[in-house]
Amino acid sequence: MRELHWDALISICGHVQDAPSLLSISLTCHTLHTIAVRRLLESQVIVLNVKSIHSFRQFIDADREARLPFVRRLNIDLPWCWYCRCLSEDNRPGFIQFVLDLLEQAACLESLVLPHPDETYRGLGCDGRFLTTIIRLATLRELALEEKWTPISEILRNTSSPLKNLRIHPGSITTRSAAWSLFPGDDSLFSLLQHIAPTLETLEVVKQTVSLPHSPSNNLVFPAMRSVKIDVLTQMGSIRTESLVQLFPALDDTLAFYRLDLISSNVEKGREAHEINRESQLRRTWKSLDRVVGDVRLIYALGLVCPVRHLMIDGVSRHTKRQLDDILLNAHPTHLKLTVDLSRGIGVLDDLLLPQVASDSRLTHFVLFLSCAKYFTIAEEDDIAAIQMLEWTTLLGKVIAALDRTRLSHLRVVLQCSMDEWGYTSVPYSEDFMRAARHFGEGPMALQVAYNFMNALPTLQYVFLMTSGESHLPLESTRDSSEHRSGASGHSTAQDQSLAQNANSGEWLASSGWRNTRSMDGIPEQLTSDMVEYLIEAEDLILSRQDHYNLEEKPLDCVVELWD
């Protein structure tokens, strides 16, 4: 057997992306160790925090000239308490200089992320060189400043980098109004970004309420902008799609407004904006958009007429059904995600998709997020009564009926519900429904649900199920189970009652995935958790940011120590 040529081996190493494989390669011999370490630094996001900075500094200092220049992506999150409590006065200058060297000597640094820039700035002793070094960086393609920081305006105004991706919290940018505005002017974000407008492709505004421009100046254009993502939008009624088209004529990827300020969600203003925006797009609009994310009322107000590959619509209820119908009739998506609020009435599931939409063969991937809110958001007694009597089989039947005419190949259903102990304010979902909610995502019940979907929709190849929620009220079945354990005496102990209540209260999270085997018995095959995760990502069956917020998911501290 011939030996593999060194050049070929080096080329193979250059295409390896995952850290475990690169670490394994680095242990084979000295030559491959050098190549693998270089590739590791080029391909991974280097996270500098309290846990990792000491070991990473040792790793770099072991061969600084051979390692430091190959750092490509940095995430720096060093809190002030680390500086004042964890570092002695003698050690502080050395660590500050190390961070500055990273920024200055990483000759090909492409990405800089500061999750808490003000904290990190103080964590570096408020050293002014940190700010000037960031401004002088000339190789950055991505910059993320995710919380308020006074120097943000100075950085944006003077940056030397031809940024492509910008993610910022603009709360510290001085504006003329209480709500931060994208309206062009001397103090607006757009005026700060004008010098990088030719290269900027993605703009994401986080953790800040934003109003969009009504009438931008003619000379303000972002010719390369492909994605605009805004966390919270206000003044829905004044939104003008024509202005967005003028500002971002090349937009073809993502238009996302993750949350809508409820104060500004006036129905009549939304309808007027819809009519104005629909008419204006007869003159000029985008050719197509890859993804649109937002509240149903806001997307309706935009009046989009261009095709959208993936629609991710939040806030669907019985009261917004007409707006949903209008959106779907014009977008012709292949991928659709709907978040349906059941606490506003289960009637929304009746004819959820119009026949014209359901029978459209282009729609192949569908995600249905069923949200059962903790508190009443409805006033109609009929809705409350329907929720009190709601049974799981009824809900499942309504979902299947809503999808009856579709030709879906991939279906994901997420059920999120909660029952609190706040008396009259909690939504009174029936005992049957809450019990089913616990077991919907896995086990025999999930198998039966997947079978029902595949039996009703022959084109389905995959079904993914997930349930999440919490309940702090014991179900009626608690008494039954405690009586069963009490034996002939007919009396249950306090411990029995406590165990029974704990078994039916608390938090739960379960999920599963199923493949249609086309077998004679029709029994679907359960997928491994790794395969489920892979397919959800690969098939673009993801949830919106608002969905994750509803699930109350917390970011995990998953930093891996690569440098020990």
C-alpha positions as CSV (number, residue, x, y, z in Angstrom):
1,M,0.0,0.0,0.0
2,R,1.4,3.4,-1.0
3,E,1.9,6.1,1.5
4,L,-0.4,9.1,1.3
5,H,1.5,12.1,-0.1
6,W,2.2,14.9,2.4
7,D,0.6,17.5,0.2
8,A,-2.6,15.5,-0.1
9,L,-2.6,15.0,3.7
10,I,-2.1,18.6,4.4
11,S,-4.9,19.5,1.9
12,I,-7.3,17.1,3.7
13,C,-6.5,18.6,7.1
14,G,-7.3,22.0,5.6
15,H,-10.9,20.9,5.0
16,V,-11.6,19.5,8.5
17,Q,-13.9,21.7,10.4
18,D,-14.8,20.0,13.8
19,A,-12.6,20.6,16.8
20,P,-12.5,16.9,18.1
21,S,-11.1,15.7,14.7
22,L,-8.5,18.5,14.6
23,L,-7.4,17.7,18.1
24,S,-7.0,14.0,17.2
25,I,-5.0,14.9,14.1
26,S,-2.8,17.2,16.2
27,L,-1.7,14.2,18.3
28,T,-0.3,12.1,15.4
29,C,3.0,13.8,14.7
30,H,4.8,17.1,15.0
31,T,4.2,18.2,11.4
32,L,0.5,17.5,11.5
33,H,0.3,19.0,15.0
34,T,1.3,22.4,13.6
35,I,-1.1,22.1,10.7
36,A,-4.0,21.0,12.9
37,V,-3.5,23.7,15.4
38,R,-3.4,26.3,12.7
39,R,-6.6,24.9,11.2
40,L,-8.2,24.8,14.7
41,L,-7.5,28.5,15.2
42,E,-8.8,29.4,11.7
43,S,-12.0,27.4,11.9
44,Q,-13.2,27.8,15.5
45,V,-14.8,30.7,17.4
46,I,-12.3,31.6,20.2
47,V,-14.4,32.3,23.3
48,L,-12.5,34.4,25.9
49,N,-14.3,34.4,29.2
50,V,-13.5,33.8,32.8
51,K,-13.2,30.0,32.3
52,S,-11.1,30.0,29.2
53,I,-8.8,33.1,29.2
54,H,-6.1,31.6,31.4
55,S,-5.7,28.4,29.5
56,F,-6.0,30.1,26.1
57,R,-3.3,32.5,27.1
58,Q,-1.0,29.6,28.0
59,F,-1.8,27.9,24.7
60,I,-0.9,31.0,22.7
61,D,2.2,31.9,24.7
62,A,3.6,28.4,24.0
63,D,4.2,29.4,20.4
64,R,2.9,33.0,19.9
65,E,4.3,33.7,16.5
66,A,3.0,30.5,15.0
67,R,-0.5,30.7,16.6
68,L,-1.6,34.3,17.2
69,P,-1.8,35.4,13.5
70,F,-4.3,32.6,12.6
71,V,-7.1,33.6,15.0
72,R,-10.1,34.4,12.8
73,R,-13.1,34.7,15.1
74,L,-13.1,36.2,18.6
75,N,-15.9,36.3,21.2
76,I,-14.7,38.3,24.2
77,D,-16.9,38.3,27.4
78,L,-14.8,39.4,30.4
79,P,-16.9,40.9,33.2
80,W,-15.8,43.7,35.5
81,C,-15.9,41.4,38.5
82,W,-13.2,39.2,36.9
83,Y,-10.9,42.2,36.6
84,C,-11.4,43.5,40.2
85,R,-11.8,40.2,42.1
86,C,-10.0,37.5,40.1
87,L,-6.9,39.3,39.0
88,S,-4.2,40.7,41.3
89,E,-2.9,44.1,40.5
90,D,0.4,42.6,39.3
91,N,-1.4,40.3,36.8
92,R,-3.9,42.9,35.4
93,P,-1.5,44.6,32.9
94,G,-0.4,41.3,31.4
95,F,-3.9,40.1,30.7
96,I,-5.0,43.4,29.3
97,Q,-2.0,43.4,27.0
98,F,-2.8,39.9,25.9
99,V,-6.3,40.8,24.8
100,L,-4.9,43.9,23.0
101,D,-2.3,41.7,21.3
102,L,-5.0,39.3,20.2
103,L,-6.8,42.1,18.4
104,E,-3.7,43.8,17.0
105,Q,-1.7,40.7,15.9
106,A,-4.4,38.5,14.6
107,A,-3.7,39.7,11.1
108,C,-6.8,38.0,9.5
109,L,-9.3,38.6,12.3
110,E,-12.7,38.4,10.5
111,S,-15.3,38.4,13.4
112,L,-15.4,40.1,16.7
113,V,-18.4,39.5,19.1
114,L,-18.8,41.4,22.4
115,P,-22.0,40.0,24.1
116,H,-21.5,42.5,27.0
117,P,-19.3,45.3,25.6
118,D,-19.6,47.7,28.5
119,E,-18.8,44.9,31.0
120,T,-15.9,43.7,29.0
121,Y,-14.6,47.3,28.6
122,R,-14.7,47.7,32.4
123,G,-13.3,44.1,32.7
124,L,-10.2,45.4,30.9
125,G,-9.8,48.3,33.3
126,C,-11.5,50.8,31.0
127,D,-8.3,50.9,29.0
128,G,-8.8,53.3,26.1
129,R,-6.5,51.2,23.8
130,F,-9.3,48.6,23.6
131,L,-11.6,51.0,21.8
132,T,-8.9,52.5,19.5
133,T,-7.7,49.0,18.6
134,I,-11.2,47.9,17.6
135,I,-11.6,51.1,15.4
136,R,-8.2,50.4,13.7
137,L,-9.1,46.8,12.8
138,A,-9.1,46.7,9.0
139,T,-10.0,43.0,8.4
140,L,-13.3,42.6,10.2
141,R,-16.2,41.3,8.2
142,E,-18.5,40.8,11.3
143,L,-19.0,42.9,14.3
144,A,-21.5,42.3,17.1
145,L,-22.0,44.7,20.0
146,E,-25.0,43.1,21.7
147,E,-25.7,45.4,24.6
148,K,-25.6,49.2,25.3
149,W,-22.2,50.7,25.2
150,T,-21.5,54.5,24.9
151,P,-18.6,54.2,22.4
152,I,-20.8,52.3,19.8
153,S,-21.4,55.6,17.8
154,E,-17.7,56.3,17.7
155,I,-16.9,52.8,16.5
156,L,-19.5,52.8,13.8
157,R,-18.5,56.3,12.6
158,N,-14.8,55.5,12.4
159,T,-14.4,51.8,11.8
160,S,-11.7,50.9,9.2
161,S,-13.2,47.5,8.4
162,P,-15.4,46.8,5.4
163,L,-18.1,45.2,7.5
164,K,-20.5,42.7,5.9
165,N,-22.4,41.7,9.1
166,L,-23.4,44.0,11.9
167,R,-25.3,43.1,15.0
168,I,-25.8,45.9,17.5
169,H,-27.8,47.1,20.5
170,P,-28.2,50.8,19.5
171,G,-29.7,52.0,22.8
172,S,-26.7,54.3,23.6
173,I,-27.0,56.1,20.2
174,T,-28.4,59.5,20.8
175,T,-31.7,60.1,19.0
176,R,-34.3,62.8,18.8
177,S,-37.1,60.6,20.1
178,A,-37.6,58.2,23.0
179,A,-37.8,55.2,20.6
180,W,-34.6,54.6,18.7
181,S,-35.4,55.2,15.1
182,L,-34.0,54.1,11.7
183,F,-35.2,57.4,10.2
184,P,-32.2,59.0,8.4
185,G,-30.8,62.1,10.0
186,D,-27.7,63.4,11.7
187,D,-28.2,61.2,14.8
188,S,-29.6,58.0,13.1
189,L,-27.8,54.7,12.7
190,F,-28.0,55.0,8.9
191,S,-25.9,58.2,8.9
192,L,-23.3,56.3,11.0
193,L,-23.3,53.4,8.6
194,Q,-23.2,55.4,5.3
195,H,-19.5,54.9,4.8
196,I,-19.8,51.1,5.0
197,A,-23.1,50.9,3.2
198,P,-21.5,49.5,0.0
199,T,-20.3,46.4,1.8
200,L,-22.9,45.8,4.5
201,E,-25.0,42.7,3.8
202,T,-26.7,41.9,7.2
203,L,-28.0,44.3,9.8
204,E,-29.4,42.9,13.0
205,V,-30.8,45.2,15.8
206,V,-31.2,43.4,19.1
207,K,-32.9,44.2,22.4
208,Q,-34.2,47.5,21.3
209,T,-37.6,49.0,20.2
210,V,-37.2,50.3,16.6
211,S,-39.4,52.4,14.3
212,L,-38.7,52.2,10.6
213,P,-38.2,55.1,8.1
214,H,-41.3,56.5,6.6
215,S,-39.6,58.5,3.8
216,P,-35.8,58.0,3.5
217,S,-33.7,60.4,1.6
218,N,-33.0,59.5,-2.1
219,N,-29.2,59.3,-1.6
220,L,-29.4,56.8,1.2
221,V,-29.1,53.3,-0.2
222,F,-27.6,50.0,1.1
223,P,-26.9,48.3,-2.3
224,A,-25.5,45.1,-0.8
225,M,-27.9,44.6,2.0
226,R,-29.5,41.1,1.9
227,S,-30.9,40.6,5.4
228,V,-32.5,42.9,7.9
229,K,-33.4,41.6,11.4
230,I,-35.0,43.8,14.1
231,D,-35.8,42.6,17.6
232,V,-38.8,44.7,18.5
233,L,-40.7,46.9,16.1
234,T,-43.0,49.8,16.9
235,Q,-45.3,52.0,14.9
236,M,-46.7,49.2,12.7
237,G,-49.2,51.5,11.1
238,S,-46.6,53.8,9.7
239,I,-44.4,51.1,8.1
240,R,-43.8,51.6,4.4
241,T,-42.6,48.7,2.4
242,E,-41.7,51.2,-0.4
243,S,-39.1,52.8,1.9
244,L,-37.6,49.4,2.7
245,V,-37.3,48.6,-1.0
246,Q,-35.6,51.9,-1.6
247,L,-33.2,51.4,1.3
248,F,-32.4,47.8,0.6
249,P,-33.0,47.2,-3.1
250,A,-30.9,43.9,-3.1
251,L,-32.7,42.3,-0.2
252,D,-33.2,38.7,-1.0
253,D,-32.4,36.7,2.1
254,T,-34.1,37.5,5.4
255,L,-36.6,40.2,6.5
256,A,-37.3,39.6,10.2
257,F,-39.2,41.5,12.9
258,Y,-39.0,39.2,15.8
259,R,-41.5,40.9,18.1
260,L,-44.2,43.6,17.7
261,D,-44.7,46.3,20.3
262,L,-48.4,45.6,21.2
263,I,-49.0,49.3,22.0
264,S,-48.6,50.0,18.3
265,S,-50.7,47.0,16.9
266,N,-53.8,49.0,16.0
267,V,-55.9,46.9,13.6
268,E,-57.2,49.8,11.5
269,K,-53.8,51.3,11.0
270,G,-52.5,47.9,10.0
271,R,-55.2,47.6,7.4
272,E,-54.5,51.1,6.0
273,A,-50.7,50.3,5.8
274,H,-51.5,47.0,4.0
275,E,-53.5,48.8,1.3
276,I,-50.8,51.5,0.8
277,N,-47.9,49.0,0.8
278,R,-49.7,46.6,-1.6
279,E,-50.3,49.5,-4.1
280,S,-46.8,50.8,-3.9
281,Q,-45.3,47.4,-4.7
282,L,-47.1,47.4,-8.0
283,R,-44.4,49.9,-9.1
284,R,-41.4,48.4,-7.4
285,T,-40.6,45.5,-5.1
286,W,-38.2,42.7,-4.4
287,K,-37.9,39.8,-6.8
288,S,-38.2,37.3,-4.0
289,L,-37.3,36.8,-0.3
290,D,-35.8,33.7,1.2
291,R,-37.3,34.1,4.7
292,V,-39.8,36.4,6.4
293,V,-40.2,36.3,10.1
294,G,-42.7,38.2,12.3
295,D,-46.0,38.7,13.8
296,V,-49.0,38.0,11.5
297,R,-50.3,41.6,11.9
298,L,-47.0,43.1,10.9
299,I,-46.4,40.8,7.9
300,Y,-49.9,41.7,6.8
301,A,-49.2,45.4,7.1
302,L,-46.1,45.0,4.9
303,G,-48.4,43.8,2.1
304,L,-45.7,41.7,0.4
305,V,-46.4,40.6,-3.1
306,C,-43.1,38.9,-3.9
307,P,-42.7,35.1,-3.4
308,V,-41.3,34.0,0.0
309,R,-39.6,30.6,0.3
310,H,-39.9,30.3,4.1
311,L,-42.6,32.1,6.0
312,M,-42.3,32.1,9.8
313,I,-45.5,33.7,11.2
314,D,-46.1,34.3,14.9
315,G,-49.3,35.4,16.7
316,V,-51.9,33.5,14.7
317,S,-55.2,33.3,16.4
318,R,-58.9,33.3,15.6
319,H,-58.8,37.1,15.5
320,T,-56.0,37.3,12.9
321,K,-57.2,34.6,10.6
322,R,-58.1,37.0,7.8
323,Q,-54.7,38.5,7.8
324,L,-53.1,35.1,7.6
325,D,-55.2,34.1,4.6
326,D,-54.1,37.2,2.7
327,I,-50.4,36.6,3.5
328,L,-50.4,33.0,2.4
329,L,-52.3,33.6,-0.8
330,N,-49.6,35.9,-2.1
331,A,-46.4,34.4,-0.7
332,H,-46.6,30.8,-2.1
333,P,-44.0,29.4,0.4
334,T,-42.4,26.0,0.2
335,H,-41.7,26.2,4.0
336,L,-44.3,27.5,6.5
337,K,-44.1,27.9,10.3
338,L,-47.2,29.0,12.1
339,T,-47.4,29.8,15.8
340,V,-51.0,29.4,16.9
341,D,-52.4,30.8,20.1
342,L,-55.0,28.4,21.4
343,S,-55.8,30.5,24.4
344,R,-57.6,32.9,22.0
345,G,-60.0,30.2,20.9
346,I,-59.6,26.8,19.1
347,G,-61.7,28.0,16.2
348,V,-58.5,29.1,14.5
349,L,-57.8,25.5,13.6
350,D,-60.9,25.3,11.6
351,D,-59.8,25.8,8.0
352,L,-56.4,26.9,9.2
353,L,-55.2,26.8,5.6
354,L,-57.4,28.0,2.7
355,P,-58.0,25.3,0.1
356,Q,-55.9,27.2,-2.4
357,V,-53.0,27.3,0.0
358,A,-53.3,23.7,1.2
359,S,-53.5,22.3,-2.3
360,D,-50.4,24.2,-3.5
361,S,-47.9,21.6,-4.3
362,R,-45.0,24.0,-3.6
363,L,-45.8,23.7,0.2
364,T,-43.8,20.7,1.4
365,H,-42.5,21.6,4.9
366,F,-44.8,22.7,7.7
367,V,-44.1,23.6,11.3
368,L,-47.1,24.1,13.6
369,F,-46.3,25.6,17.1
370,L,-49.4,25.3,19.3
371,S,-49.1,27.7,22.2
372,C,-51.3,27.5,25.2
373,A,-50.7,30.6,27.2
374,K,-50.5,30.7,31.0
375,Y,-53.1,33.5,31.4
376,F,-56.3,34.6,29.8
377,T,-56.0,36.8,26.7
378,I,-59.6,36.3,25.8
379,A,-62.9,37.6,27.0
380,E,-65.4,35.4,25.0
381,E,-67.1,32.9,27.3
382,D,-67.6,30.5,24.4
383,D,-63.8,30.3,23.9
384,I,-63.2,29.7,27.6
385,A,-65.8,26.9,27.7
386,A,-64.3,25.3,24.6
387,I,-60.9,25.2,26.2
388,Q,-62.3,23.7,29.4
389,M,-63.8,20.9,27.4
390,L,-61.0,20.5,25.0
391,E,-59.8,16.9,24.5
392,W,-56.6,15.8,22.9
393,T,-58.3,13.7,20.3
394,T,-60.4,16.7,19.2
395,L,-57.3,18.9,18.9
396,L,-55.4,16.2,16.9
397,G,-58.4,15.7,14.6
398,K,-58.6,19.5,13.9
399,V,-54.9,19.6,13.0
400,I,-55.2,16.6,10.7
401,A,-58.3,18.1,9.1
402,A,-56.5,21.4,8.5
403,L,-53.7,19.6,6.7
404,D,-55.9,17.2,4.8
405,R,-55.4,18.7,1.3
406,T,-51.6,19.3,1.7
407,R,-48.8,17.4,0.0
408,L,-46.4,17.8,2.8
409,S,-43.2,15.7,3.0
410,H,-42.0,17.1,6.4
411,L,-44.2,18.0,9.4
412,R,-43.1,19.3,12.8
413,V,-45.7,19.9,15.6
414,V,-44.7,21.6,18.8
415,L,-47.1,21.8,21.8
416,Q,-46.3,24.2,24.5
417,C,-48.7,24.7,27.4
418,S,-48.7,25.7,31.0
419,M,-51.0,25.6,34.0
420,D,-50.3,28.0,36.9
421,E,-51.7,28.2,40.4
422,W,-52.9,31.8,40.1
423,G,-56.6,30.9,40.4
424,Y,-58.9,32.7,38.0
425,T,-56.1,34.1,35.9
426,S,-54.8,30.7,34.7
427,V,-56.2,29.3,31.5
428,P,-58.4,26.4,32.4
429,Y,-57.3,23.7,30.0
430,S,-59.0,20.4,30.6
431,E,-57.4,17.6,32.6
432,D,-57.3,15.3,29.5
433,F,-55.5,17.9,27.5
434,M,-52.9,18.6,30.1
435,R,-52.2,14.9,30.7
436,A,-51.8,14.3,26.9
437,A,-49.5,17.3,26.7
438,R,-47.0,15.6,28.9
439,H,-46.7,12.5,26.7
440,F,-47.3,13.9,23.2
441,G,-43.6,14.2,22.3
442,E,-42.3,10.7,23.0
443,G,-43.2,7.1,23.7
444,P,-46.3,5.1,22.6
445,M,-48.4,8.3,22.3
446,A,-45.9,9.9,20.0
447,L,-45.9,6.8,17.9
448,Q,-49.7,6.8,17.6
449,V,-49.7,10.5,16.7
450,A,-47.0,10.0,14.0
451,Y,-49.0,7.0,12.6
452,N,-52.2,9.1,12.5
453,F,-50.5,11.9,10.6
454,M,-48.8,9.5,8.1
455,N,-52.0,7.6,7.6
456,A,-54.0,10.8,6.9
457,L,-51.2,12.4,4.7
458,P,-49.7,9.8,2.4
459,T,-47.0,12.1,1.1
460,L,-45.4,12.6,4.5
461,Q,-41.9,11.2,4.8
462,Y,-41.0,12.6,8.3
463,V,-42.9,13.7,11.4
464,F,-41.3,15.5,14.3
465,L,-43.0,16.0,17.6
466,M,-42.2,18.1,20.6
467,T,-43.9,19.0,23.9
468,S,-42.9,21.5,26.5
469,G,-44.6,23.0,29.5
470,E,-45.1,23.3,33.2
471,S,-47.9,22.6,35.6
472,H,-48.1,23.5,39.3
473,L,-51.6,22.2,39.8
474,P,-52.1,18.5,40.5
475,L,-54.5,16.7,38.1
476,E,-57.5,14.9,39.2
477,S,-55.7,11.6,38.4
478,T,-53.5,12.4,41.4
479,R,-56.3,11.2,43.7
480,D,-56.8,8.1,41.7
481,S,-53.2,7.1,41.8
482,S,-52.8,7.8,45.5
483,E,-55.9,5.8,46.3
484,H,-54.5,2.9,44.2
485,R,-51.4,2.9,46.2
486,S,-53.2,3.1,49.6
487,G,-54.2,-0.5,49.5
488,A,-57.1,-2.1,51.3
489,S,-57.2,0.6,54.0
490,G,-58.4,3.1,51.5
491,H,-56.3,5.8,53.0
492,S,-53.2,7.4,51.4
493,T,-50.3,8.8,53.4
494,A,-49.0,12.3,53.1
495,Q,-46.0,10.9,51.3
496,D,-48.2,9.1,48.8
497,Q,-50.1,12.3,48.0
498,S,-46.8,14.3,47.7
499,L,-45.4,11.7,45.3
500,A,-48.6,11.7,43.2
501,Q,-48.7,15.5,43.0
502,N,-45.1,15.7,41.9
503,A,-45.7,13.1,39.2
504,N,-48.3,15.4,37.7
505,S,-46.7,18.8,38.2
506,G,-43.5,20.5,37.4
507,E,-41.8,21.0,34.0
508,W,-41.5,18.7,31.1
509,L,-39.7,18.6,27.7
510,A,-39.8,15.7,25.3
511,S,-39.3,15.3,21.5
512,S,-39.1,12.6,18.9
513,G,-38.8,12.0,15.1
514,W,-40.4,9.4,12.9
515,R,-39.8,8.2,9.4
516,N,-42.5,6.8,7.1
517,T,-41.2,3.3,6.1
518,R,-44.0,2.6,3.6
519,S,-44.4,-0.8,5.2
520,M,-47.5,-2.9,5.0
521,D,-48.5,-2.2,8.6
522,G,-47.7,1.5,8.3
523,I,-45.8,1.6,11.6
524,P,-43.3,4.5,11.4
525,E,-39.7,4.1,12.4
526,Q,-38.4,6.2,15.3
527,L,-35.2,8.2,14.5
528,T,-32.3,8.7,16.9
529,S,-32.0,12.0,18.6
530,D,-28.9,12.9,16.6
531,M,-30.8,12.3,13.4
532,V,-33.8,14.3,14.5
533,E,-31.5,17.3,15.3
534,Y,-29.7,17.0,12.0
535,L,-32.9,16.7,9.9
536,I,-34.6,19.7,11.6
537,E,-31.6,21.8,10.8
538,A,-31.0,20.4,7.3
539,E,-34.7,20.6,6.3
540,D,-35.1,24.1,7.8
541,L,-37.8,23.2,10.3
542,I,-36.6,25.6,12.8
543,L,-38.5,27.8,15.3
544,S,-38.6,31.6,15.5
545,R,-36.9,33.6,18.2
546,Q,-40.3,34.3,19.7
547,D,-41.1,30.5,19.8
548,H,-37.9,29.9,21.8
549,Y,-38.9,32.8,24.1
550,N,-42.3,31.1,24.6
551,L,-40.5,27.9,25.4
552,E,-38.5,29.9,28.0
553,E,-35.3,28.3,26.7
554,K,-32.2,29.5,28.5
555,P,-28.8,29.6,26.7
556,L,-26.6,26.9,28.0
557,D,-23.0,27.5,29.1
558,C,-21.5,25.1,26.6
559,V,-18.0,26.5,26.2
560,V,-15.5,23.7,25.5
561,E,-12.0,24.0,26.8
562,L,-9.9,23.3,23.7
563,W,-6.6,24.7,25.0
564,D,-5.9,22.5,28.1
